[in-house]
Amino acid sequence: MTTPLPLKTVTVGLLGCGTVGQDVLTLLQRRRDIFADIGVRVVVAGVLVRDTARARNVPEGTPLTTDPSFLQECGVVIEVMGGTTRPLSLLHPYLKSGRPVITANKALLAECWNDLRDYALAGKLYYEASVMAGTPVIGPMSTVLRASRFESLQAVLNGTCNYILTQMEGGKEYAQALAEAQQLGYAEDPPTLDVGGFDTAHKLAVLARFCADGDFPYSAVQVQGIEDVTLSMVQEAAQAGEKYKLIAELKREGADWKATVSPQRLPATHPICTVGAGRNVLIFQGDECGELFFAGGGAGGMITASAIVGDLLDLMIGFPGHVPLH
């Protein structure tokens, strides 16, 4: 009979407790046996929220608080707040102490890279969930795919835009499809981050640092959203056997890398168009590895939580965080 490993207690702090944060807490409880198998007992030291009285679906006894002082006693922090200014102010002193951070915050990574890069190079930042949620693309890009010379990538990285364009293919005007997306909780109000292409641009900047330039700036991404795509344009494309998709693209142009986000017409038979309305997809082209295809859920609480808890498992096993190109 195998003797169980003695359990080492790891204290975790959580910043934010929206849909993703609640599902992270649920999944940590659900996967206690997996952590125990590697000799770890996860204890949540605190969960930072704006309002402790708000109803949430979290395990009984979850320590909700508006006071971030619990960060001082945490061995690792998970950040799912979103935004940039507030999370950076909380995480910066924590990272300076040499402790690791797991985040799903693509805006923070894209826009505050100068503040975070040194910690990423030191392996202290884990952020698989920041692009395509639970569909693993950052892990492969930051490890095995570096053996192949990168050539280009094309991707659909925003589910809201994908939903709206798919509804327009069914005959709905843009405004109606957007309103339905907001009613279903797929789009924020205002929806500019999604439909304006900026959410996709954040994710493209994060990806570019693994395969093109470790210092690739978010400001270098050329962004055009789907606001000007009309029903008549979608119908005209359909008559030609094509579909509109909001495409993130990274390719070489002369001596430089060109990163763009824009609505494009693709053949309806293109792999990006056949993967399914609710799924994100990425096509990676490398010299030696050839064309690789990643597809899966790109949003949703539990999908994102799966990548976050996966990052925590990697940390506990001893794998470093996601290191950009040097």
Stockholm file with secondary structure:
# STOCKHOLM 1.0

chainA/1-326         MTTPLPLKTVTVGLLGCGTVGQDVLTLLQRRRDIFADIGVRVVVAGVLVRDTARARNVPEGTPLTTDPSFLQECGVVIEVMGGTTRPLSLLHPYLKSGRPVITANKALLAECWNDLRDYALAGKLYYEASVMAGTPVIGPMSTVLRASRFESLQAVLNGTCNYILTQMEGGKEYAQALAEAQQLGYAEDPPTLDVGGFDTAHKLAVLARFCADGDFPYSAVQVQGIEDVTLSMVQEAAQAGEKYKLIAELKREGADWKATVSPQRLPATHPICTVGAGRNVLIFQGDECGELFFAGGGAGGMITASAIVGDLLDLMIGFPGHVPLH
#=GR chainA/1-326 SS CCCCCCCEEEEEEEECCSHHHHHHHHHHHHTHHHHHHTTEEEEEEEEECSCTTSCCCCCTTCCEESCGGGGGGCSEEEECCCSSHHHHHHHHHHHHTTCCEEECCHHHHHHSHHHHHHHHHTTCEECGGGTTTTSCCHHHHHTGGGGSCEEEEEEECCHHHHHHHHHHHTTCCHHHHHHHHHHTTSSCSSCHHHHTSHHHHHHHHHHHHHHTCTTCCGGGSEECCSTTCCHHHHHHHHHTTEEEEEEEEEEEETTEEEEEEEEEEEETTSHHHHSCTTEEEEEEEETTTEEEEEEEECCCHHHHHHHHHHHHHHHHHTCCCCCCCC
#=GC SS_cons         CCCCCCCEEEEEEEECCSHHHHHHHHHHHHTHHHHHHTTEEEEEEEEECSCTTSCCCCCTTCCEESCGGGGGGCSEEEECCCSSHHHHHHHHHHHHTTCCEEECCHHHHHHSHHHHHHHHHTTCEECGGGTTTTSCCHHHHHTGGGGSCEEEEEEECCHHHHHHHHHHHTTCCHHHHHHHHHHTTSSCSSCHHHHTSHHHHHHHHHHHHHHTCTTCCGGGSEECCSTTCCHHHHHHHHHTTEEEEEEEEEEEETTEEEEEEEEEEEETTSHHHHSCTTEEEEEEEETTTEEEEEEEECCCHHHHHHHHHHHHHHHHHTCCCCCCCC
//
